[in-house]
Amino acid sequence: MSYSPHSAAIQLASASRGFDHLFANEISSAKKVFNSESDPFHLVGAGCLSFLEASLGLEASKMTEATRLLALAEAGSRTALKAAAKSKTKASAAFPPGLEYEIANADTVVLLGITHALSESYMGYLQCIYAMNSAHGKFSKLYKTVFPNGLDSHTTTPPLTPFSWTPSVTPSPADSPAITPKTSSSNLTLEPPVSSAISKKPARPPAKQSSSSFFGLASRWTSGTSTSASSSTSFLSPPTPTSISSMTEAGNSEEIQNLKNLIIAGTAFGFGLFNLVFSLLPKRVQSVAGLFGFAHSRRLALQALAVSAGYAAEGEVHGVFAGLVLMTYHGAVLLVSGYQADEARIIREYESVVSGIEARYPKGALWILNRAKILRMTYDPEGAIRVLKAGLEETKEDAANEHGEGFKQADTLLVFELAWIYLSQRQYAESAEAFIKLTELNSWSHGTYYFIAAGCHISLALSDGVSHEEKEKYLDKAQELLDAIPNLLDKRKVGGKDLPTEVLIKKKLAFYKEKQKRQGGEERNFARCIRISPAEELGIFWNNHNRISPSNAEVHIREWSALSPPVGIDSPYMSRPITTSSTSPDLDTPDELALRLLLLGIAHRSIGCVGLRIKDSLPPTEPASSSSSYVETPDSAPESIVDSPSLPSPSSENINQYTGNASACLRASRELLSAAHALQPSIKVSTWIGGLAMFELAVLDLKEVEVEEKEEKAKGDSVPSELSVDLKKRWQTALKSARAKLDVAMALAPNSVDLSSRLDSRVAMLRDEIGMKAEIIDVTL
């Protein structure tokens, strides 16, 4: 096998058509393209497609297949790299022969590592580290070669000059420096790549009609001083005699430029993804990673992904994947971190990334999903539901066509998101139906889906205005679903082990049965002793109550506080338990009492922060000032989400009626969360509550001052450019307090605690936001 830049470019162009199909939900066509050739790029395409199916569907069989295909791609790219290393033929003096295969090889290694981490177990995380160990040297070397002056030098495109490079098939981590924040220049200023697709979403030809190569023809970069998309875009220059000193094989400039785009976008993507994955691993796992000499910078990771995402406008694959990673990260921060230092910017950047890619692939389920997530995060759940339902209807129609195709795993995510939004809206019947529908779409934990669906039926049974007959019907259905769970859990395990959520569910089932017997009922009817919906309990782990409407929060508060015994903490929305002849209280264990306190604390905080909700119109589609909230421009000022006139509004619900009680709700929230944490020594089963209550208190520390800042700005005629001395001190105190509470939360969440790795990741995200806020307001912690 001899190396030929021309052949490599042809292979890239062919593989690009497969990725165009993939991003447009045309999975059958994508598989046909990837299976048509056996070169490294087609093998990588097949591996990437299988990886997406595995990562989106979390199905054991898909994970096995993804591992197999990625291993084939890794071997194929390694073989091609060896051949290129022996060749004197190269596309140009700008890049050495076979560097594109080095990137493809590193890509497969990282994806193999992530596949191991999908189990959300510590063993999977360790396997991820072990797999990525071989990629560490590759990305360090690639980064230093392609970005010798750091990423900042690529805000504009420098001349491509020859590099000294020896392809490394099996690099040693010891031979390469650790990836640290000092890898790039200290100034992390970056204006993101901008595409015309982002500015006003002009019509674009369908992806499959495009003749773009694997990484397209044009990459666009804004200058540091540009103010508009039209004036700030510049293209990577095609090869010229000044940048190409020699051509040893005939090939047109387009082919060569495509290879260069692959190298630049691929290196930035791989380096960014590599850093980001490590930064998001639980701290305990990161400590093990330190033994390998790894270090990471999430800020640098996001900056690198932003550079790569600038290549997405024309369908360049690494750029599209970088955009997907940024979407996923932004969505995760908005969903589970609890507090964002600059939420308006995150949403605007999230919007710009989604707009740029969905303009090219309007039917892609992944982009529809993220469009709905933006609406949900900006307090428009009804709009999110409409987008998701329309997307599902369109994919259903496409599948019904003669040559219908679809991306089942991506469509599953639409249903998953829809199910959670229905739950947050208290549309329990619809939510239960959606969670059960998921069992038909993938093989991930059916027991978890049944558990949440059962919880929805229990919520329906406990709702006001339900007749006795309806209540019995809902409870019977809930019992039916709960009874089916043990067999479902036994049938499906990842790596022969229960998933973290399934471990929790098994404990809860035993807990409910014990309570039913304790209260004198028949164990087989244990659903009738449940007073707090399992769906709402699991919803805590997905932070499902953080952005609910104040009216839904009020209903939750009234229902939960009406349970006996009395809460013992007052607020404007608390109910008093109804006196009954029953000698057994509704909640008779510290576990249940702590769970109620935690839920009430979160719901009260939601109402207390009602003044922070976004107002006015939909987000702009013009480019954001950066592609990450972690990358600041020198002159940019932090924005308050409430002060941005161009962001979406919540639902039409009148929230003004709740603002008068906001302060009282925040005070109640602190008392409730503190009381939940205080019960930790008495909790027997739900030992995760104490750590999560402390996490929510840390969020409350930050939200309280955020509300104060908003109120202080509202009192003045104009918004001051800087915070007052007093407000800055309050922020500093709150940031320190929140950081200390996160230390306590982690101390309460050892490996033995259910879903501790999920809390670990949330804590890491919130720590970053705390650091970001301290940097924005220029205080030391």
GIMO-V158574 format. One record per residue. N is the residue number from 1. RES is the residue in one small letter. SS is DSSP state (alpha for helix, beta for strand, coil for the rest). Layout:
BEGIN
n=N res=RES ss=SS
n=N res=RES ss=SS
END
This chain:
BEGIN
n=1 res=m ss=coil
n=2 res=s ss=coil
n=3 res=y ss=coil
n=4 res=s ss=coil
n=5 res=p ss=alpha
n=6 res=h ss=alpha
n=7 res=s ss=alpha
n=8 res=a ss=alpha
n=9 res=a ss=alpha
n=10 res=i ss=alpha
n=11 res=q ss=alpha
n=12 res=l ss=alpha
n=13 res=a ss=alpha
n=14 res=s ss=alpha
n=15 res=a ss=alpha
n=16 res=s ss=alpha
n=17 res=r ss=alpha
n=18 res=g ss=alpha
n=19 res=f ss=alpha
n=20 res=d ss=alpha
n=21 res=h ss=alpha
n=22 res=l ss=alpha
n=23 res=f ss=alpha
n=24 res=a ss=coil
n=25 res=n ss=coil
n=26 res=e ss=coil
n=27 res=i ss=alpha
n=28 res=s ss=alpha
n=29 res=s ss=alpha
n=30 res=a ss=alpha
n=31 res=k ss=alpha
n=32 res=k ss=alpha
n=33 res=v ss=alpha
n=34 res=f ss=alpha
n=35 res=n ss=alpha
n=36 res=s ss=coil
n=37 res=e ss=coil
n=38 res=s ss=coil
n=39 res=d ss=coil
n=40 res=p ss=alpha
n=41 res=f ss=alpha
n=42 res=h ss=alpha
n=43 res=l ss=alpha
n=44 res=v ss=alpha
n=45 res=g ss=alpha
n=46 res=a ss=alpha
n=47 res=g ss=alpha
n=48 res=c ss=alpha
n=49 res=l ss=alpha
n=50 res=s ss=alpha
n=51 res=f ss=alpha
n=52 res=l ss=alpha
n=53 res=e ss=alpha
n=54 res=a ss=alpha
n=55 res=s ss=alpha
n=56 res=l ss=alpha
n=57 res=g ss=alpha
n=58 res=l ss=coil
n=59 res=e ss=coil
n=60 res=a ss=alpha
n=61 res=s ss=alpha
n=62 res=k ss=alpha
n=63 res=m ss=alpha
n=64 res=t ss=alpha
n=65 res=e ss=alpha
n=66 res=a ss=alpha
n=67 res=t ss=alpha
n=68 res=r ss=alpha
n=69 res=l ss=alpha
n=70 res=l ss=alpha
n=71 res=a ss=alpha
n=72 res=l ss=alpha
n=73 res=a ss=alpha
n=74 res=e ss=alpha
n=75 res=a ss=alpha
n=76 res=g ss=alpha
n=77 res=s ss=alpha
n=78 res=r ss=alpha
n=79 res=t ss=alpha
n=80 res=a ss=alpha
n=81 res=l ss=alpha
n=82 res=k ss=alpha
n=83 res=a ss=alpha
n=84 res=a ss=alpha
n=85 res=a ss=alpha
n=86 res=k ss=alpha
n=87 res=s ss=coil
n=88 res=k ss=coil
n=89 res=t ss=coil
n=90 res=k ss=coil
n=91 res=a ss=coil
n=92 res=s ss=coil
n=93 res=a ss=coil
n=94 res=a ss=coil
n=95 res=f ss=coil
n=96 res=p ss=coil
n=97 res=p ss=coil
n=98 res=g ss=coil
n=99 res=l ss=alpha
n=100 res=e ss=alpha
n=101 res=y ss=alpha
n=102 res=e ss=alpha
n=103 res=i ss=alpha
n=104 res=a ss=alpha
n=105 res=n ss=alpha
n=106 res=a ss=alpha
n=107 res=d ss=alpha
n=108 res=t ss=alpha
n=109 res=v ss=alpha
n=110 res=v ss=alpha
n=111 res=l ss=alpha
n=112 res=l ss=alpha
n=113 res=g ss=alpha
n=114 res=i ss=alpha
n=115 res=t ss=alpha
n=116 res=h ss=alpha
n=117 res=a ss=alpha
n=118 res=l ss=coil
n=119 res=s ss=coil
n=120 res=e ss=coil
n=121 res=s ss=coil
n=122 res=y ss=alpha
n=123 res=m ss=alpha
n=124 res=g ss=alpha
n=125 res=y ss=alpha
n=126 res=l ss=alpha
n=127 res=q ss=alpha
n=128 res=c ss=alpha
n=129 res=i ss=alpha
n=130 res=y ss=alpha
n=131 res=a ss=alpha
n=132 res=m ss=alpha
n=133 res=n ss=alpha
n=134 res=s ss=alpha
n=135 res=a ss=alpha
n=136 res=h ss=alpha
n=137 res=g ss=alpha
n=138 res=k ss=alpha
n=139 res=f ss=alpha
n=140 res=s ss=alpha
n=141 res=k ss=alpha
n=142 res=l ss=alpha
n=143 res=y ss=alpha
n=144 res=k ss=alpha
n=145 res=t ss=alpha
n=146 res=v ss=alpha
n=147 res=f ss=coil
n=148 res=p ss=coil
n=149 res=n ss=coil
n=150 res=g ss=coil
n=151 res=l ss=alpha
n=152 res=d ss=alpha
n=153 res=s ss=alpha
n=154 res=h ss=alpha
n=155 res=t ss=coil
n=156 res=t ss=coil
n=157 res=t ss=coil
n=158 res=p ss=coil
n=159 res=p ss=coil
n=160 res=l ss=coil
n=161 res=t ss=coil
n=162 res=p ss=coil
n=163 res=f ss=coil
n=164 res=s ss=coil
n=165 res=w ss=coil
n=166 res=t ss=coil
n=167 res=p ss=coil
n=168 res=s ss=coil
n=169 res=v ss=coil
n=170 res=t ss=coil
n=171 res=p ss=coil
n=172 res=s ss=coil
n=173 res=p ss=alpha
n=174 res=a ss=alpha
n=175 res=d ss=alpha
n=176 res=s ss=coil
n=177 res=p ss=coil
n=178 res=a ss=coil
n=179 res=i ss=coil
n=180 res=t ss=coil
n=181 res=p ss=alpha
n=182 res=k ss=alpha
n=183 res=t ss=alpha
n=184 res=s ss=coil
n=185 res=s ss=coil
n=186 res=s ss=coil
n=187 res=n ss=coil
n=188 res=l ss=coil
n=189 res=t ss=coil
n=190 res=l ss=coil
n=191 res=e ss=coil
n=192 res=p ss=coil
n=193 res=p ss=coil
n=194 res=v ss=coil
n=195 res=s ss=coil
n=196 res=s ss=alpha
n=197 res=a ss=alpha
n=198 res=i ss=alpha
n=199 res=s ss=alpha
n=200 res=k ss=alpha
n=201 res=k ss=coil
n=202 res=p ss=coil
n=203 res=a ss=coil
n=204 res=r ss=coil
n=205 res=p ss=coil
n=206 res=p ss=coil
n=207 res=a ss=alpha
n=208 res=k ss=alpha
n=209 res=q ss=alpha
n=210 res=s ss=coil
n=211 res=s ss=coil
n=212 res=s ss=coil
n=213 res=s ss=coil
n=214 res=f ss=coil
n=215 res=f ss=coil
n=216 res=g ss=coil
n=217 res=l ss=coil
n=218 res=a ss=coil
n=219 res=s ss=coil
n=220 res=r ss=beta
n=221 res=w ss=beta
n=222 res=t ss=coil
n=223 res=s ss=coil
n=224 res=g ss=coil
n=225 res=t ss=coil
n=226 res=s ss=coil
n=227 res=t ss=coil
n=228 res=s ss=coil
n=229 res=a ss=alpha
n=230 res=s ss=alpha
n=231 res=s ss=alpha
n=232 res=s ss=alpha
n=233 res=t ss=coil
n=234 res=s ss=beta
n=235 res=f ss=beta
n=236 res=l ss=coil
n=237 res=s ss=coil
n=238 res=p ss=coil
n=239 res=p ss=coil
n=240 res=t ss=coil
n=241 res=p ss=coil
n=242 res=t ss=coil
n=243 res=s ss=coil
n=244 res=i ss=coil
n=245 res=s ss=coil
n=246 res=s ss=coil
n=247 res=m ss=coil
n=248 res=t ss=coil
n=249 res=e ss=coil
n=250 res=a ss=coil
n=251 res=g ss=coil
n=252 res=n ss=coil
n=253 res=s ss=alpha
n=254 res=e ss=alpha
n=255 res=e ss=alpha
n=256 res=i ss=alpha
n=257 res=q ss=alpha
n=258 res=n ss=alpha
n=259 res=l ss=alpha
n=260 res=k ss=alpha
n=261 res=n ss=alpha
n=262 res=l ss=alpha
n=263 res=i ss=alpha
n=264 res=i ss=alpha
n=265 res=a ss=alpha
n=266 res=g ss=alpha
n=267 res=t ss=alpha
n=268 res=a ss=alpha
n=269 res=f ss=alpha
n=270 res=g ss=alpha
n=271 res=f ss=alpha
n=272 res=g ss=alpha
n=273 res=l ss=alpha
n=274 res=f ss=alpha
n=275 res=n ss=alpha
n=276 res=l ss=alpha
n=277 res=v ss=alpha
n=278 res=f ss=alpha
n=279 res=s ss=alpha
n=280 res=l ss=alpha
n=281 res=l ss=coil
n=282 res=p ss=coil
n=283 res=k ss=alpha
n=284 res=r ss=alpha
n=285 res=v ss=alpha
n=286 res=q ss=alpha
n=287 res=s ss=alpha
n=288 res=v ss=alpha
n=289 res=a ss=alpha
n=290 res=g ss=alpha
n=291 res=l ss=alpha
n=292 res=f ss=alpha
n=293 res=g ss=coil
n=294 res=f ss=coil
n=295 res=a ss=coil
n=296 res=h ss=coil
n=297 res=s ss=coil
n=298 res=r ss=alpha
n=299 res=r ss=alpha
n=300 res=l ss=alpha
n=301 res=a ss=alpha
n=302 res=l ss=alpha
n=303 res=q ss=alpha
n=304 res=a ss=alpha
n=305 res=l ss=alpha
n=306 res=a ss=alpha
n=307 res=v ss=alpha
n=308 res=s ss=alpha
n=309 res=a ss=alpha
n=310 res=g ss=coil
n=311 res=y ss=coil
n=312 res=a ss=coil
n=313 res=a ss=coil
n=314 res=e ss=coil
n=315 res=g ss=coil
n=316 res=e ss=coil
n=317 res=v ss=alpha
n=318 res=h ss=alpha
n=319 res=g ss=alpha
n=320 res=v ss=alpha
n=321 res=f ss=alpha
n=322 res=a ss=alpha
n=323 res=g ss=alpha
n=324 res=l ss=alpha
n=325 res=v ss=alpha
n=326 res=l ss=alpha
n=327 res=m ss=alpha
n=328 res=t ss=alpha
n=329 res=y ss=alpha
n=330 res=h ss=alpha
n=331 res=g ss=alpha
n=332 res=a ss=alpha
n=333 res=v ss=alpha
n=334 res=l ss=alpha
n=335 res=l ss=alpha
n=336 res=v ss=alpha
n=337 res=s ss=coil
n=338 res=g ss=coil
n=339 res=y ss=coil
n=340 res=q ss=coil
n=341 res=a ss=coil
n=342 res=d ss=coil
n=343 res=e ss=alpha
n=344 res=a ss=alpha
n=345 res=r ss=alpha
n=346 res=i ss=alpha
n=347 res=i ss=alpha
n=348 res=r ss=alpha
n=349 res=e ss=alpha
n=350 res=y ss=alpha
n=351 res=e ss=alpha
n=352 res=s ss=alpha
n=353 res=v ss=alpha
n=354 res=v ss=alpha
n=355 res=s ss=alpha
n=356 res=g ss=alpha
n=357 res=i ss=alpha
n=358 res=e ss=alpha
n=359 res=a ss=coil
n=360 res=r ss=coil
n=361 res=y ss=coil
n=362 res=p ss=coil
n=363 res=k ss=coil
n=364 res=g ss=coil
n=365 res=a ss=alpha
n=366 res=l ss=alpha
n=367 res=w ss=alpha
n=368 res=i ss=alpha
n=369 res=l ss=alpha
n=370 res=n ss=alpha
n=371 res=r ss=alpha
n=372 res=a ss=alpha
n=373 res=k ss=alpha
n=374 res=i ss=alpha
n=375 res=l ss=alpha
n=376 res=r ss=alpha
n=377 res=m ss=alpha
n=378 res=t ss=coil
n=379 res=y ss=coil
n=380 res=d ss=coil
n=381 res=p ss=alpha
n=382 res=e ss=alpha
n=383 res=g ss=alpha
n=384 res=a ss=alpha
n=385 res=i ss=alpha
n=386 res=r ss=alpha
n=387 res=v ss=alpha
n=388 res=l ss=alpha
n=389 res=k ss=alpha
n=390 res=a ss=alpha
n=391 res=g ss=alpha
n=392 res=l ss=alpha
n=393 res=e ss=alpha
n=394 res=e ss=alpha
n=395 res=t ss=alpha
n=396 res=k ss=alpha
n=397 res=e ss=alpha
n=398 res=d ss=alpha
n=399 res=a ss=alpha
n=400 res=a ss=alpha
n=401 res=n ss=coil
n=402 res=e ss=coil
n=403 res=h ss=coil
n=404 res=g ss=coil
n=405 res=e ss=coil
n=406 res=g ss=coil
n=407 res=f ss=coil
n=408 res=k ss=alpha
n=409 res=q ss=alpha
n=410 res=a ss=alpha
n=411 res=d ss=alpha
n=412 res=t ss=alpha
n=413 res=l ss=alpha
n=414 res=l ss=alpha
n=415 res=v ss=alpha
n=416 res=f ss=alpha
n=417 res=e ss=alpha
n=418 res=l ss=alpha
n=419 res=a ss=alpha
n=420 res=w ss=alpha
n=421 res=i ss=alpha
n=422 res=y ss=alpha
n=423 res=l ss=alpha
n=424 res=s ss=alpha
n=425 res=q ss=coil
n=426 res=r ss=coil
n=427 res=q ss=coil
n=428 res=y ss=alpha
n=429 res=a ss=alpha
n=430 res=e ss=alpha
n=431 res=s ss=alpha
n=432 res=a ss=alpha
n=433 res=e ss=alpha
n=434 res=a ss=alpha
n=435 res=f ss=alpha
n=436 res=i ss=alpha
n=437 res=k ss=alpha
n=438 res=l ss=alpha
n=439 res=t ss=alpha
n=440 res=e ss=alpha
n=441 res=l ss=alpha
n=442 res=n ss=coil
n=443 res=s ss=coil
n=444 res=w ss=coil
n=445 res=s ss=coil
n=446 res=h ss=alpha
n=447 res=g ss=alpha
n=448 res=t ss=alpha
n=449 res=y ss=alpha
n=450 res=y ss=alpha
n=451 res=f ss=alpha
n=452 res=i ss=alpha
n=453 res=a ss=alpha
n=454 res=a ss=alpha
n=455 res=g ss=alpha
n=456 res=c ss=alpha
n=457 res=h ss=alpha
n=458 res=i ss=alpha
n=459 res=s ss=alpha
n=460 res=l ss=alpha
n=461 res=a ss=alpha
n=462 res=l ss=alpha
n=463 res=s ss=coil
n=464 res=d ss=coil
n=465 res=g ss=coil
n=466 res=v ss=coil
n=467 res=s ss=coil
n=468 res=h ss=alpha
n=469 res=e ss=alpha
n=470 res=e ss=alpha
n=471 res=k ss=alpha
n=472 res=e ss=alpha
n=473 res=k ss=alpha
n=474 res=y ss=alpha
n=475 res=l ss=alpha
n=476 res=d ss=alpha
n=477 res=k ss=alpha
n=478 res=a ss=alpha
n=479 res=q ss=alpha
n=480 res=e ss=alpha
n=481 res=l ss=alpha
n=482 res=l ss=alpha
n=483 res=d ss=alpha
n=484 res=a ss=alpha
n=485 res=i ss=alpha
n=486 res=p ss=alpha
n=487 res=n ss=alpha
n=488 res=l ss=alpha
n=489 res=l ss=alpha
n=490 res=d ss=alpha
n=491 res=k ss=alpha
n=492 res=r ss=coil
n=493 res=k ss=coil
n=494 res=v ss=beta
n=495 res=g ss=coil
n=496 res=g ss=coil
n=497 res=k ss=beta
n=498 res=d ss=coil
n=499 res=l ss=coil
n=500 res=p ss=alpha
n=501 res=t ss=alpha
n=502 res=e ss=alpha
n=503 res=v ss=alpha
n=504 res=l ss=alpha
n=505 res=i ss=alpha
n=506 res=k ss=alpha
n=507 res=k ss=alpha
n=508 res=k ss=alpha
n=509 res=l ss=alpha
n=510 res=a ss=alpha
n=511 res=f ss=alpha
n=512 res=y ss=alpha
n=513 res=k ss=alpha
n=514 res=e ss=alpha
n=515 res=k ss=alpha
n=516 res=q ss=alpha
n=517 res=k ss=alpha
n=518 res=r ss=alpha
n=519 res=q ss=coil
n=520 res=g ss=coil
n=521 res=g ss=coil
n=522 res=e ss=coil
n=523 res=e ss=alpha
n=524 res=r ss=alpha
n=525 res=n ss=alpha
n=526 res=f ss=alpha
n=527 res=a ss=alpha
n=528 res=r ss=alpha
n=529 res=c ss=alpha
n=530 res=i ss=coil
n=531 res=r ss=coil
n=532 res=i ss=coil
n=533 res=s ss=coil
n=534 res=p ss=alpha
n=535 res=a ss=alpha
n=536 res=e ss=alpha
n=537 res=e ss=alpha
n=538 res=l ss=alpha
n=539 res=g ss=alpha
n=540 res=i ss=alpha
n=541 res=f ss=alpha
n=542 res=w ss=coil
n=543 res=n ss=coil
n=544 res=n ss=coil
n=545 res=h ss=coil
n=546 res=n ss=coil
n=547 res=r ss=coil
n=548 res=i ss=coil
n=549 res=s ss=coil
n=550 res=p ss=alpha
n=551 res=s ss=alpha
n=552 res=n ss=alpha
n=553 res=a ss=alpha
n=554 res=e ss=alpha
n=555 res=v ss=alpha
n=556 res=h ss=alpha
n=557 res=i ss=alpha
n=558 res=r ss=alpha
n=559 res=e ss=alpha
n=560 res=w ss=alpha
n=561 res=s ss=alpha
n=562 res=a ss=coil
n=563 res=l ss=coil
n=564 res=s ss=coil
n=565 res=p ss=coil
n=566 res=p ss=coil
n=567 res=v ss=coil
n=568 res=g ss=coil
n=569 res=i ss=coil
n=570 res=d ss=coil
n=571 res=s ss=coil
n=572 res=p ss=coil
n=573 res=y ss=coil
n=574 res=m ss=coil
n=575 res=s ss=coil
n=576 res=r ss=coil
n=577 res=p ss=coil
n=578 res=i ss=coil
n=579 res=t ss=coil
n=580 res=t ss=coil
n=581 res=s ss=coil
n=582 res=s ss=coil
n=583 res=t ss=coil
n=584 res=s ss=coil
n=585 res=p ss=coil
n=586 res=d ss=coil
n=587 res=l ss=coil
n=588 res=d ss=coil
n=589 res=t ss=coil
n=590 res=p ss=alpha
n=591 res=d ss=alpha
n=592 res=e ss=alpha
n=593 res=l ss=alpha
n=594 res=a ss=alpha
n=595 res=l ss=alpha
n=596 res=r ss=alpha
n=597 res=l ss=alpha
n=598 res=l ss=alpha
n=599 res=l ss=alpha
n=600 res=l ss=alpha
n=601 res=g ss=alpha
n=602 res=i ss=alpha
n=603 res=a ss=alpha
n=604 res=h ss=alpha
n=605 res=r ss=alpha
n=606 res=s ss=alpha
n=607 res=i ss=alpha
n=608 res=g ss=alpha
n=609 res=c ss=coil
n=610 res=v ss=alpha
n=611 res=g ss=alpha
n=612 res=l ss=alpha
n=613 res=r ss=coil
n=614 res=i ss=coil
n=615 res=k ss=coil
n=616 res=d ss=beta
n=617 res=s ss=coil
n=618 res=l ss=coil
n=619 res=p ss=coil
n=620 res=p ss=coil
n=621 res=t ss=coil
n=622 res=e ss=coil
n=623 res=p ss=coil
n=624 res=a ss=coil
n=625 res=s ss=coil
n=626 res=s ss=coil
n=627 res=s ss=coil
n=628 res=s ss=coil
n=629 res=s ss=coil
n=630 res=y ss=coil
n=631 res=v ss=coil
n=632 res=e ss=coil
n=633 res=t ss=coil
n=634 res=p ss=coil
n=635 res=d ss=coil
n=636 res=s ss=coil
n=637 res=a ss=coil
n=638 res=p ss=coil
n=639 res=e ss=coil
n=640 res=s ss=coil
n=641 res=i ss=alpha
n=642 res=v ss=alpha
n=643 res=d ss=alpha
n=644 res=s ss=coil
n=645 res=p ss=coil
n=646 res=s ss=beta
n=647 res=l ss=coil
n=648 res=p ss=coil
n=649 res=s ss=coil
n=650 res=p ss=coil
n=651 res=s ss=coil
n=652 res=s ss=coil
n=653 res=e ss=coil
n=654 res=n ss=coil
n=655 res=i ss=coil
n=656 res=n ss=alpha
n=657 res=q ss=alpha
n=658 res=y ss=alpha
n=659 res=t ss=alpha
n=660 res=g ss=coil
n=661 res=n ss=coil
n=662 res=a ss=alpha
n=663 res=s ss=alpha
n=664 res=a ss=alpha
n=665 res=c ss=alpha
n=666 res=l ss=alpha
n=667 res=r ss=alpha
n=668 res=a ss=alpha
n=669 res=s ss=alpha
n=670 res=r ss=alpha
n=671 res=e ss=alpha
n=672 res=l ss=alpha
n=673 res=l ss=alpha
n=674 res=s ss=alpha
n=675 res=a ss=alpha
n=676 res=a ss=alpha
n=677 res=h ss=alpha
n=678 res=a ss=alpha
n=679 res=l ss=coil
n=680 res=q ss=alpha
n=681 res=p ss=alpha
n=682 res=s ss=alpha
n=683 res=i ss=coil
n=684 res=k ss=coil
n=685 res=v ss=coil
n=686 res=s ss=coil
n=687 res=t ss=coil
n=688 res=w ss=coil
n=689 res=i ss=alpha
n=690 res=g ss=alpha
n=691 res=g ss=alpha
n=692 res=l ss=alpha
n=693 res=a ss=alpha
n=694 res=m ss=alpha
n=695 res=f ss=alpha
n=696 res=e ss=alpha
n=697 res=l ss=alpha
n=698 res=a ss=alpha
n=699 res=v ss=alpha
n=700 res=l ss=alpha
n=701 res=d ss=alpha
n=702 res=l ss=alpha
n=703 res=k ss=alpha
n=704 res=e ss=alpha
n=705 res=v ss=alpha
n=706 res=e ss=alpha
n=707 res=v ss=alpha
n=708 res=e ss=alpha
n=709 res=e ss=alpha
n=710 res=k ss=alpha
n=711 res=e ss=alpha
n=712 res=e ss=alpha
n=713 res=k ss=alpha
n=714 res=a ss=alpha
n=715 res=k ss=alpha
n=716 res=g ss=coil
n=717 res=d ss=coil
n=718 res=s ss=coil
n=719 res=v ss=coil
n=720 res=p ss=coil
n=721 res=s ss=coil
n=722 res=e ss=coil
n=723 res=l ss=coil
n=724 res=s ss=coil
n=725 res=v ss=alpha
n=726 res=d ss=alpha
n=727 res=l ss=alpha
n=728 res=k ss=alpha
n=729 res=k ss=alpha
n=730 res=r ss=alpha
n=731 res=w ss=alpha
n=732 res=q ss=alpha
n=733 res=t ss=alpha
n=734 res=a ss=alpha
n=735 res=l ss=alpha
n=736 res=k ss=alpha
n=737 res=s ss=alpha
n=738 res=a ss=alpha
n=739 res=r ss=alpha
n=740 res=a ss=alpha
n=741 res=k ss=alpha
n=742 res=l ss=alpha
n=743 res=d ss=alpha
n=744 res=v ss=alpha
n=745 res=a ss=alpha
n=746 res=m ss=alpha
n=747 res=a ss=alpha
n=748 res=l ss=coil
n=749 res=a ss=coil
n=750 res=p ss=coil
n=751 res=n ss=coil
n=752 res=s ss=coil
n=753 res=v ss=coil
n=754 res=d ss=coil
n=755 res=l ss=coil
n=756 res=s ss=alpha
n=757 res=s ss=alpha
n=758 res=r ss=alpha
n=759 res=l ss=alpha
n=760 res=d ss=alpha
n=761 res=s ss=alpha
n=762 res=r ss=alpha
n=763 res=v ss=alpha
n=764 res=a ss=alpha
n=765 res=m ss=alpha
n=766 res=l ss=alpha
n=767 res=r ss=alpha
n=768 res=d ss=alpha
n=769 res=e ss=alpha
n=770 res=i ss=alpha
n=771 res=g ss=alpha
n=772 res=m ss=alpha
n=773 res=k ss=alpha
n=774 res=a ss=alpha
n=775 res=e ss=alpha
n=776 res=i ss=alpha
n=777 res=i ss=alpha
n=778 res=d ss=coil
n=779 res=v ss=coil
n=780 res=t ss=coil
n=781 res=l ss=coil
END
